[in-house]
Amino acid sequence: MIKTISASEFCHRVFDGTHATPKPVSEGRPLVTSKNIVGGRLDLGDVYNISQSDYEEIQRRSYVSQWDVLFSMIGSVGEVYLERNPHIEYAIKNVGVFSCLDEQRAKWLYYFLKSPIAKRIIKNQMSGAVQKFLGLGTLRAFPIPEIVSDRLPGIELLHNLDAKIELNNRNNAELEGMAKLLYDYWFVQFDFPMTAAQAAALGKPHLTGHPYRASGGKMIYNETLKRDIPEGWTVGTLNDICQSARDSVDPVNVDPDTPYVGLEHVPRRQFFLDAWESAASVKSLKSRFIKGDVLFGKLRPYFHKVVRVEMEGICTSELLVLRPRHLKFEALLGSVVFSDQFVESTSKQWGGAQMPRADWSRMKAFQLPLPPDALLKDFNAFVLPLWKLGGANNQQNQELTQLRDWLLPMLMNGQVTVGTHER
């Protein structure tokens, strides 16, 4: 039996973030709260910013350092994040901090807090009838097993698995950025590559391949959109490029290994799906989706939850399943639904007084400029391989996560060990 000591003894310091509510500002320092700690990482998709003076005030009491472990104290109690970075730009609120200031101790603590043993302790010690929380005193007294040296190689293996997952996530962020940038250039700024015919029409054949609008490509004012669009383009609606697929399915009739996607699995306006679970635990009727569909959060707080799927599966009925009407619209659909213009438009068109939600009958009227088929084909050729690679990265992440979660309790309990080999 491993001896345990309190977190106050194990750590350099145990503290929490501010209890105040600083005023949000448009530009400033991020304020991280418990809801931003998700699945072992910081999700800053909907974090709000605070002023420099409020940031400095919080830092005097609650500054985060490299090799600190952040702990969600309220709401989703028990979510943890290991801060590996030496430079921290955020402040914290409603977040507990196990400050280790030591890499080895921080990793040991982090993986213990993710283990089933720690999860049971957290569950038994939570307070609150409506919203669960864990107080600072409980965190300071939390029992932590003393480090066992022969289990450290296993902890390092877990860390390496997480490092690979994080690398895949960073690569996906780059792929997403490339796809978004291309959409902005081609479909917002209209600086797609000028064709030879377009360049010849201008009497400037040497401009073939140059940015269309920036090179003087002909623009026509469109009364519907109230803006200039390139000559030869038309105006369409979301309904022209996709449909709302409503293929309800009973999970009882689905292979239990089929991927299931709930609102909790969908990231905040990212192209790629972070995680999913098996359909084995799902009981009620759900919606079927196929590769190339876009899942869009129906409920008002979740309009920013949008993802494109690179597989087949079922999802919660709180997600709209948007399906391209034609293969030529595959890349365009995903890009449009992720755009700021579309999300802002949808957020103003919800229906329902008690629980506002997205309404397809209104969403489908969203207007957009449509290019010739040749440009759609080129856009697909650039963007779809990026999404395919991102989907492969996330499939690998899912497998690595399952391996890590399978190994974690056995490594912490000493049921398996990882040997070290010297040359």
C-alpha positions in Angstrom: 0.0 0.0 0.0 1.5 3.4 -1.0 1.7 6.0 1.7 -0.3 9.2 1.0 0.4 12.7 2.2 -1.8 15.8 1.9 -1.5 18.0 -1.2 -0.2 20.8 1.0 2.7 18.6 1.9 3.3 17.2 -1.6 3.1 20.6 -3.3 5.0 23.8 -3.0 1.7 25.6 -2.5 -2.0 25.0 -3.0 -4.2 28.0 -3.8 -7.1 29.1 -6.0 -8.0 31.9 -8.4 -9.8 35.2 -7.8 -13.3 35.2 -6.3 -14.0 38.6 -8.0 -15.7 39.0 -11.4 -13.5 41.4 -13.4 -15.3 43.4 -16.2 -14.8 41.9 -19.6 -12.9 44.0 -22.2 -12.6 43.6 -26.0 -8.8 43.3 -25.8 -6.7 42.2 -22.8 -5.5 39.2 -20.9 -7.6 35.9 -20.9 -9.4 35.0 -17.7 -9.5 31.2 -17.4 -12.3 29.6 -15.4 -13.2 26.0 -14.5 -15.2 25.6 -17.8 -12.1 26.2 -19.8 -10.4 23.1 -18.5 -11.6 20.3 -20.8 -10.1 16.9 -21.4 -6.6 17.7 -20.1 -6.2 21.0 -22.0 -7.2 24.6 -21.9 -10.1 25.4 -24.2 -9.9 29.2 -24.8 -12.6 29.2 -27.5 -15.0 31.3 -25.4 -12.7 32.8 -22.7 -13.2 36.5 -22.1 -10.5 39.1 -21.7 -9.8 41.4 -18.7 -7.9 44.6 -18.4 -4.2 44.7 -17.7 -4.8 46.2 -14.3 -7.3 43.5 -13.3 -4.8 40.9 -14.6 -2.0 42.3 -12.4 -4.3 42.4 -9.4 -5.2 38.7 -9.8 -1.6 37.8 -10.4 -0.5 39.3 -7.1 -2.6 36.6 -5.3 -2.9 33.8 -7.8 -0.2 33.6 -10.4 0.3 30.3 -12.3 3.8 29.0 -13.0 5.3 26.3 -15.2 4.7 22.8 -13.7 1.5 23.8 -11.9 -1.6 21.6 -12.1 -4.9 23.5 -12.6 -8.0 21.9 -11.1 -11.6 22.7 -11.9 -13.3 23.5 -8.6 -16.9 24.2 -9.7 -19.2 22.8 -12.3 -17.2 20.1 -14.1 -15.3 19.4 -10.9 -12.1 17.4 -11.3 -11.0 18.4 -14.8 -7.2 19.0 -14.7 -4.6 20.7 -16.8 -0.8 20.4 -16.6 0.9 23.8 -17.4 4.1 22.9 -19.3 4.8 26.4 -20.6 7.3 28.7 -19.0 5.3 31.9 -20.0 1.7 32.2 -18.8 -0.5 34.9 -20.3 -3.7 34.2 -18.5 -5.3 34.8 -15.0 -7.6 32.4 -13.2 -11.0 32.4 -11.5 -12.8 29.4 -9.9 -9.7 27.3 -10.5 -7.6 25.5 -8.0 -3.8 25.3 -8.4 -1.5 22.5 -7.2 1.8 24.4 -7.5 4.6 21.9 -7.8 7.4 23.9 -9.5 9.0 20.6 -10.4 8.4 18.6 -13.6 8.5 15.1 -12.1 6.2 15.9 -9.1 3.8 17.7 -11.4 3.5 14.8 -13.8 3.0 12.3 -11.0 0.3 14.5 -9.4 -1.4 15.2 -12.8 -1.8 11.6 -13.7 -2.9 10.6 -10.2 -5.6 13.2 -10.4 -6.8 11.7 -13.7 -6.9 8.1 -12.2 -10.0 6.3 -11.1 -8.8 6.4 -7.5 -8.6 10.2 -7.4 -11.9 10.5 -9.3 -13.7 8.4 -6.6 -12.2 10.6 -3.9 -13.3 13.8 -5.7 -16.8 12.4 -6.2 -17.1 11.5 -2.5 -15.9 14.9 -1.3 -17.9 17.3 -3.6 -20.3 19.7 -2.0 -23.3 21.6 -3.3 -26.9 20.6 -4.0 -27.4 22.4 -7.3 -23.9 23.1 -8.5 -21.1 20.8 -7.3 -17.9 22.3 -6.1 -14.7 21.3 -4.2 -13.4 23.9 -1.6 -9.8 25.0 -1.2 -9.5 23.4 2.2 -10.5 20.0 0.6 -7.9 20.5 -2.1 -5.2 21.2 0.4 -6.1 18.1 2.4 -6.4 15.9 -0.7 -4.5 12.6 -0.2 -1.7 12.3 -2.7 0.4 9.0 -3.0 4.1 9.5 -2.4 6.2 9.1 -5.5 7.3 5.5 -6.3 10.4 5.6 -8.4 9.9 2.4 -10.3 6.5 3.8 -11.6 8.1 7.0 -13.0 8.9 5.4 -16.4 5.2 4.6 -16.8 4.3 8.2 -15.9 6.7 9.3 -18.6 5.1 7.0 -21.1 1.7 8.5 -20.4 3.2 12.0 -20.8 4.7 11.0 -24.2 1.3 9.8 -25.3 -0.2 13.1 -24.3 2.7 14.9 -26.1 1.9 13.1 -29.3 -1.8 14.0 -28.9 -0.9 17.6 -28.4 1.4 17.6 -31.4 -1.5 16.3 -33.6 -3.7 19.0 -32.1 -1.2 21.7 -33.0 -0.8 20.3 -36.6 -4.6 20.3 -36.9 -4.7 23.9 -35.8 -2.3 24.7 -38.6 -4.3 22.8 -41.1 -7.5 24.6 -40.0 -5.7 27.9 -40.3 -4.7 27.2 -43.8 -8.2 26.2 -44.8 -9.7 29.3 -43.2 -7.2 31.6 -44.8 -7.8 30.1 -48.3 -11.6 30.6 -47.9 -11.1 34.2 -46.8 -8.8 35.0 -49.7 -11.0 33.3 -52.4 -14.6 33.8 -51.1 -14.5 36.9 -48.9 -11.7 39.1 -50.5 -12.2 37.5 -53.9 -8.5 37.1 -54.5 -8.7 33.6 -56.0 -6.2 32.9 -58.8 -7.2 34.6 -62.0 -7.7 32.3 -65.0 -6.1 32.7 -68.3 -9.4 33.7 -69.8 -10.0 36.4 -67.2 -6.5 37.8 -67.6 -6.9 37.8 -71.4 -10.3 39.7 -71.0 -8.3 42.4 -69.2 -5.7 42.4 -71.9 -3.2 41.3 -69.4 -2.4 37.6 -70.0 0.7 37.9 -67.7 -1.7 38.2 -64.7 -2.8 34.6 -65.0 -2.7 33.0 -61.6 -2.5 36.4 -59.8 -5.1 37.4 -57.1 -8.3 38.3 -59.0 -9.6 41.4 -57.2 -6.2 42.8 -56.3 -5.1 42.5 -60.0 -8.1 44.4 -61.3 -10.5 41.6 -62.0 -13.9 42.8 -63.0 -16.4 43.2 -60.1 -20.2 43.6 -60.5 -22.4 45.2 -57.9 -25.0 42.7 -56.6 -28.3 44.1 -55.4 -29.2 41.1 -53.3 -25.9 41.0 -51.3 -25.4 44.8 -51.5 -21.8 44.4 -52.5 -19.5 43.8 -55.4 -18.9 40.2 -56.5 -16.7 38.9 -59.3 -18.1 38.8 -62.8 -19.5 35.4 -63.6 -20.5 34.6 -60.0 -24.1 34.1 -58.8 -25.9 34.4 -55.5 -27.3 31.4 -53.7 -28.5 30.3 -50.3 -27.3 27.7 -47.8 -30.2 25.6 -49.0 -28.7 25.5 -52.4 -25.5 23.9 -51.2 -26.7 21.7 -48.4 -29.7 20.0 -46.8 -30.6 19.3 -43.2 -30.3 15.5 -43.0 -32.7 14.0 -40.6 -31.9 10.3 -40.6 -33.1 9.2 -37.2 -31.8 5.9 -36.0 -32.4 3.7 -33.0 -29.0 2.9 -31.3 -30.4 -0.6 -30.5 -30.1 -1.4 -34.2 -26.6 0.1 -34.5 -23.2 -1.7 -34.1 -22.2 -0.8 -30.5 -18.7 0.3 -31.7 -20.2 2.9 -34.0 -19.0 6.4 -33.1 -21.4 8.6 -31.1 -21.0 12.4 -31.0 -22.7 14.5 -28.3 -22.6 18.2 -27.7 -19.8 17.6 -25.2 -17.6 16.1 -27.9 -17.9 19.0 -30.4 -15.2 21.7 -30.1 -15.9 25.4 -30.3 -15.7 26.3 -34.0 -12.9 24.0 -35.0 -12.8 22.0 -38.2 -11.9 18.7 -36.5 -13.7 16.5 -34.0 -11.7 16.2 -30.8 -13.3 13.0 -29.4 -16.3 10.7 -29.4 -17.5 7.6 -27.7 -19.2 4.3 -28.7 -22.9 4.0 -29.4 -23.1 1.2 -26.8 -24.1 3.6 -24.0 -26.7 5.5 -26.1 -30.4 4.5 -25.7 -32.7 7.1 -27.3 -33.2 7.9 -31.0 -30.4 9.8 -32.6 -29.4 11.2 -36.0 -27.1 9.5 -38.4 -24.2 11.3 -40.1 -21.8 10.4 -42.9 -18.3 11.5 -43.9 -18.4 15.1 -45.1 -21.3 16.2 -43.0 -21.1 19.3 -40.8 -22.5 19.0 -37.3 -24.0 22.3 -35.9 -25.1 22.9 -32.3 -28.8 23.8 -32.2 -29.1 25.4 -28.8 -28.4 29.1 -28.4 -25.3 28.8 -26.2 -23.8 26.2 -28.6 -24.1 28.0 -32.0 -20.3 28.2 -32.0 -20.1 24.4 -31.7 -19.5 23.3 -35.3 -17.4 20.4 -36.7 -16.9 18.6 -39.9 -16.8 14.8 -39.6 -14.5 12.4 -41.5 -16.4 9.2 -40.6 -19.8 7.7 -40.2 -21.7 7.5 -37.0 -24.7 8.8 -34.9 -25.0 12.1 -33.0 -27.3 13.7 -30.5 -30.5 15.3 -31.8 -29.2 18.6 -30.4 -26.9 18.8 -33.4 -28.1 19.7 -36.9 -26.6 17.4 -39.5 -25.8 19.5 -42.6 -25.1 17.5 -45.7 -23.7 18.8 -49.1 -26.2 18.5 -51.9 -23.3 17.8 -54.3 -19.7 16.8 -53.9 -18.6 20.1 -55.5 -20.0 21.9 -52.4 -18.0 19.7 -49.8 -15.3 22.2 -49.0 -17.5 25.3 -49.4 -20.2 24.0 -47.0 -17.7 23.5 -44.1 -16.0 26.9 -44.8 -19.3 28.8 -44.9 -20.7 27.3 -41.7 -17.5 28.1 -39.9 -17.4 31.7 -41.0 -18.1 34.6 -38.7 -20.8 36.0 -41.0 -22.8 32.7 -40.8 -22.5 32.2 -37.0 -23.4 35.9 -36.4 -26.4 35.6 -38.7 -27.6 32.3 -37.1 -27.3 33.7 -33.6 -29.8 36.4 -34.5 -32.4 33.9 -35.9 -33.1 31.5 -33.2 -36.6 30.3 -32.5 -38.3 29.3 -29.2 -38.8 31.5 -26.1 -37.8 29.1 -23.3 -34.9 27.4 -25.0 -33.8 29.3 -28.1 -32.4 27.1 -30.8 -31.3 27.2 -34.4 -34.1 26.9 -36.9 -33.2 25.3 -40.3 -36.2 27.0 -41.9 -34.4 30.3 -41.2 -30.8 29.2 -41.5 -31.3 27.8 -45.0 -32.1 31.3 -46.4 -28.5 32.5 -45.6 -27.2 34.2 -48.8 -23.8 33.7 -50.2 -21.9 34.3 -53.4 -21.4 31.2 -55.5 -18.4 30.9 -57.9 -18.2 28.9 -61.2 -17.8 25.1 -60.8 -14.2 25.2 -61.9 -13.2 27.3 -58.9 -15.2 25.0 -56.6 -13.3 22.1 -58.0 -10.0 23.9 -57.3 -11.1 24.8 -53.8 -12.0 21.2 -53.1 -8.6 20.1 -54.4 -6.8 22.3 -51.9 -9.0 22.0 -48.8 -10.3 18.4 -48.7 -6.8 16.9 -48.3 -6.3 19.2 -45.3 -9.5 17.9 -43.7 -8.6 14.3 -44.5 -5.2 14.7 -42.8 -6.8 16.4 -39.8 -9.4 13.6 -39.5 -6.6 11.0 -39.6 -4.8 12.9 -36.8 -7.9 12.9 -34.7 -8.5 9.2 -35.3 -4.9 8.6 -34.1 -5.6 10.8 -31.1 -8.7 8.8 -30.2 -6.6 5.6 -30.3 -3.8 7.1 -28.2 -6.3 8.4 -25.7 -7.9 5.0 -25.3 -4.4 3.5 -24.8 -3.5 6.1 -22.3 -6.8 5.7 -20.3 -6.3 1.9 -20.3 -2.8 2.1 -19.0 -3.3 4.9 -16.5 -5.0 3.0 -13.6 -2.7 0.0 -14.0 0.5 2.1 -14.0 -0.7 4.1 -11.0 -1.6 0.9 -9.1 1.6 -0.9 -10.0 -0.2 -3.6 -12.0 2.2 -3.0 -14.9 5.6 -1.4 -15.1 7.6 0.1 -17.9 11.2 -0.9 -18.0 14.1 1.3 -18.9 16.9 0.0 -21.1 20.5 1.1 -21.1 22.7 0.9 -24.2 
